[in-house]
Amino acid sequence: MPLLVNGARVDLARPTGDMIRAHPHLEEKAKLLRSQPAQIVEPKGLLYVQQREFAVTTPKDGSVSILGSDDATTCHIVVLRHTGSGATCLTHCDGSDTEAEVSLIMSSVKSFSSSTGCGRLEVHLVGGFNDDRQLSQKLTNQLLRAFDLQPEDVHLVTFCVTELNDREEQDIHFPIIYGIAVNVKTAEIFPATFPVKGPDEDLRSAHTLTGAPLTNIYDAKTEQLRIGPYFWGPFPHVDFWLEQDDAQILQNLSTSPLAEPPHFVSHIRSTLTFLKEHPFPSRSLFPDRKPRIYKKNEEGLWEQVCSDKI
């Protein structure tokens, strides 16, 4: 069954601009979302999702009430929700394998919604901008096509991507919204930034930088964040990259150098340093081949628990 807007199938043969003009309420909703200032989301009750990760949970979750991600330039953040069960998935897509990723998040939400008699699947797409290489537009088209290929009806509710998330300053284009959060209890979606992106921020970023596929990081049934086990070999030319100045790192390791947030280079340096320190994570990080497991403590913060206590 197809991707729907207001009950009508989206015509993917036409440019996205035509779709926007055909459904002006999508543009109005995007405008409303863009007009909201980004809220600072503190770690309590938050599950932060990095690039090429996803997490799904339900309103019954006693540990996680907010799913969120940011630092998206050409990337898109996708929220898929079943209105009957309230099962909500958030993922941060970069175009690496969009069709497989959409199938994965569809399965994850449906697994929590199979016994729900009513409700529908709704998707919210946010991110990207009018970048020079048109990577954002390519990813927008990939996501629309991938959802249109699903066997179930999927209703496109929020479409704040690429040209609808673009601002221009002195002939340079930037995204307006870099990050969003979704309240799992209320279904509210809002622009957001996150002072804390952990736990294991460098480890998770290293997993992505070494070419990882989309990875589920959360078990909603046990309310556990599970990181790994991840395996990679020595990162190519890591010493070379660590010797480069900020401008070289920005120019060569970003899809959109002029639009990156200010902390992009320090984040990449930190990840590269981590990869240098752990060329063989099977020895230094995951010798027992078990994931690093976290649960929320009484303060609502992630705390590592021993695998043998699970």
N, C-alpha and C positions, 0 to 999 in steps of 0.2 A: 504493500500500500504506500501511498505517496507522502511527501512533505506538503503540509497544508497551511494555508493562511486564511483565516475566517472561513474555514470549510472548503475552500477551493484549492485545487492542486497548483503548486508553484510551477510556472513555465520556465524550466531551466535552459531552454533554447534561447531565451531572450536575455539581454544584459541585465545585471542586477539593478541598474538605474531604472529600467522599465518596471521591474518588480516593485521598487520603492514608490514609483509614481502610481502604480496600480493599487497600492495599499498604503495610502497616506498615513494611516494610524501607526504603522511601523516607524515612519519618520518622526511622527509626533512623540512616540514613546522613547525613541532614541534621543530626541532633543531634550526631553524631560530628564532622562538618565544623565546626559552630558551636563545638564545645568546644576546637578547636585555636587557639592564639594566632596572630595574623598574623605571618608571617615577613617580615623586611625583605630584599627582593631587591635586590642591588646590580647595577649596570649590566652587569657582565661577562657576556656570553652571553645577555643579555636583549633581547627585542624588546617594547617597551611599546606597547600598543594604546590609543588614545584613543577617546572617544565617537564613534560613527558611523564607525569604522574596523574593518577586519579584516585578519588575517594568517594565512596557512597555510604549514606546512612539514612536513618529515618527519624521522624519526630520523637520516637520513643527513646532515642539515645540519651543516656543519662550523663555522658561525658562530653560530647561534642554538640554544640548548638550552632556553630558558624563554620562553613567551609569557605576558603578564600585563596586567591592567588594574585600576584601582581608581576611587575617588571615585564609585561607583554608589550612588545613594539610591533613587529610583524606577526607575532603569535596571536592566537585567539583563545579566549577563555570560554568554555562551554559549560552551561548548566543544563542538565536533563532531569526532569522531575515528573513523577507520576502523581496526578492530582488526587487520586483515590487513596493510595497508601502513604503519600507524602515522601516516598523514597526519593532522595536527591543525590545526584552525582555532579561533581565539579571536576573538570580536567583542563589542562593547559596544553593546547595543541600547537605544534610547530610545523606541521606539514610533512612529517617524516613518513607516516604510513596512515593517512587519514581514514581510508575506508575500513581498515582493520581496527583502528582505534574507535571509530563510531560503533562498530559491531560489538566491541568489548564493553563500552559504557552502556549500550542498549541492554546487553545481557545482564549487566550488573544491576541495573534499575529494575528490570523485569523479574529478577530473582527475588526481589523484596515485594513484588506486586502481584504475583501469580494468583494469590487467594483473594485478591480484591476484586469485587464484582463491578464496581463503578470507577469512573475516573478516566483520564486520558494522559498520554505522554506529551509533555510540553518542553520545547527547547528554547534556550536563550543564548545568543551568540554575541560576544563583546570583544573588541580588540582590533588591532591592525590600523592602518592609515594609508594615505596615498604615497607609498614609498616609491623611490626611483626605479627599483627593480620589479615592482608590481608583485612582490611576494605575498603581500596581504590579500590582494585581489585573487590571486591563485588559490590561497588557502580558503578564502570565503567560498569560492566556487567548489572547491573539493568538499568542504563540509556540507554545503547545500546538496550536492550530488549524493554524498554518502548517506545522508538522512533520507533522501528521496528513494534510495535503494532498499530501505528497511522493509521487512514484511508487515510491520504495524504502521498505523497512522501516527505521524509525528506532527504536532502543531507548532509552528514557528511563532513565538510570542514576542521575543525581543530580538531586534536585529540592529545592533549598534556597532557595525564593523566597517572597516576600510573607509570609504568616502563619508560614511555617517559618523565616523570617529576621528575626523581629520581637522587639524587646524594649521594655519600657515602663518609663519612669522619671518619676515625678511626673505621671502622666497624659499624658505625651508619648511618642510612639512613635519608635523609631530602628531602622535596620538593625543587625543584629549583624555581618554580614560586608559590608564595603564594597568589597573587592577580592580577586581570586584570581589565582593563577598556575598554569600547567600545565607540567610537565616533559615536553618532547617525546620525550625518550629513554625515560623510565620510565612515562609516562602518569599520574603522580601529580598530583593537583589539591589545592591547599592555600590557605588564606587568606593574603593577602599585602599588603604596602605597598611603595611604590617611591619611594625618595628622588629618583631621576632619572627624569623622564618624557619625555625628549627622544629624538632631537634635534628641533629646530624646534618646540618645544612651543607657543609662541605662534602660529606660522603654522598649525599643525594645528588648534589651538583656534579660530582665526579662521575657518578653513574650515568648521568645524562651526557656529559661531555665525551665519554668514551663510546657513545653510540647506542645507548640502551633503548629498548622498545618501551612503549607505554606500560607503566607498572602500577598495579593496585597497591596502595600502601596501608589500607585500613581494613580491619575486620570488625564490622559493626555488631556482630553477634557477641563477640567477647569484649568489644570496645577497646581494642588494642591497635596501636600504631606499630606496624611491622616493617622494618627497614632491612632489606637484604634477605639472604646472603647475596652479595654482588661480587662479581669476578671480572677482572680485566688484566691485561698485561701492561708492561711499562709504556707510559704515554709517549708517543713519538715527539722528539725534539723539545721535551719539556724544559730543559735548561736553556735552550735557545729562546723560547717564548718568555721565560722568566727574566731573561736579560734585556728584553725589549722595553722601550719607553712606553708610556701610557698611550701615546698617539698611535703607535704601531699595533698595540693590542686592540685598541678600539677599531682601527681600520680593518684589521685582518680577522678578528674573532667575533665580529658583530654583523648581523644581517642589515643593520640600519645605524651606522656609526653616529650620525648627526642627531638621532632621536633617542639615544639610550639615556636612562636615568643616571644621575651623577655617580652612583656607586657601582656602575657596571664594571669598570676596570679593576677596582679593588676586589670585587666579587670573583672575577676571573682569576686574578693573581692568587687569591686565597685557595681557589679550587685547584689551580695548577700546582701550588705548593703542596696541597694535600696529595695530589697524584704522584708527586715526586717522593713524598714521604712514604707512600704506600703503593709501590710498583706491583706488588703481588698481594692483593687483599685477602686471598685465600690463606695466606700465612699470618698477616698482621692484624686483620680485622675479623675474619670469619674462619678461624682455624677449626671450629667444630661444625661448620656448615649450617649454623643456626642463625635465624634473624635476630637483629637487635630489637627488643620489644619494649614498648612504652605504654603506660597507662596514665590517665589523669589522676593527680592526687587530690586531696581535699581542697586545695587552693585552685583547682581547675587547671593545673600546669602539668606538662608531660614529665613523667618520672620513669627512668629505666627500671625494668624488673628482670630478674634472672629467669632464663628460659626453663630452668629445672623447677621453678615454682609455679609454672603454668599448668 
